[in-house]
Amino acid sequence: MSPWWKTFFEGNFSDFFLERDKKTTKAIIGFLVKKLSLKKGMIVFDQCCGIGSLSLALARKGITTIGVDQSAAYITHAKKEAKRYGLNCTFHSGDAFAFIPPKRCDAVINWYTSFGYSRNDRKNMKMLACAYKSLKSGGCIILDYYNISYIVKHFEPLHREERNVRGKNFLITRFSEIDKKNGMLISTWTYCRPNGMEKVYIGETRMYTPSDFKKLFLKAGFTEIRLYGDTSGGALQKESPRCIIIGKKS
């Protein structure tokens, strides 16, 4: 059976959720540049880059970016944007559990909860292992995830919203449940088109705590672990919406 993420991100998810507003992207880029000490000429590996939003934004600052994503459609979009604006980006369609850039990088970014898709910790660790191998000595990885304590406290089993895509309104329903036995957060997404047709996708992510992440990062070889709760650089707390982890390759 094919892993859920092989089909989940095709089509609808790209249309509805991968386009980020400029204000949010600007805040993320400012945070990345500051915390990773990024400068012009450096190389950044964007692991699970999606349509390349962050890679393209970093490239506009003179930083060379290398992105990988399993979705050929996303990579095609990212390549077109890079070519359109003459940006120094290279995008690859591939498996982030195995892909290592052709050049060693100064930093690795893994953003928008693009980690923990497998119930098997060893499988998830492969992504961290690739990040470690991709880095130069002294380079850092930064990984953005949801904050489990925040999710549990503000758990929302059912969420509905309307989104307008190319002039048409879609109803999106997300039903979430916590699988305590396997330590997974499972979400069932239903996309209802204006004509009444529906598509259903199921995704799941490992419910890693900040303590779990520290252990995973240390096991992968990273040191000097730092935790943040948002892109303003605030300390990670129970009420922080995100769990952002930074680790260094010695």
Number of C-alpha atoms within 10 A of each C-alpha: 3 6 10 14 16 10 14 16 20 15 11 17 14 15 14 16 10 16 14 12 8 11 8 10 15 15 13 18 17 14 16 18 14 12 15 19 13 19 15 12 14 15 25 30 28 26 28 25 29 28 25 29 16 22 29 25 18 26 22 17 15 16 22 23 26 26 30 26 22 20 21 17 16 23 23 15 14 24 19 11 17 19 12 9 10 11 21 19 23 21 26 21 18 17 15 23 19 12 20 22 21 8 13 18 23 24 27 28 23 22 19 15 16 17 21 19 20 17 15 11 12 10 13 17 19 16 23 26 18 19 30 27 16 23 25 17 14 13 21 27 26 21 21 22 24 20 23 22 20 16 17 10 10 10 13 12 11 12 11 11 9 14 14 11 11 7 7 10 13 19 16 20 18 18 15 19 15 16 13 9 6 11 14 20 19 17 19 15 20 18 20 17 14 11 7 9 8 13 11 14 18 16 18 21 19 20 24 20 15 21 8 10 19 21 14 18 22 14 13 20 15 23 17 13 17 15 22 19 22 20 18 11 13 11 14 19 17 15 14 19 17 24 27 26 21 23 24 23 20 14
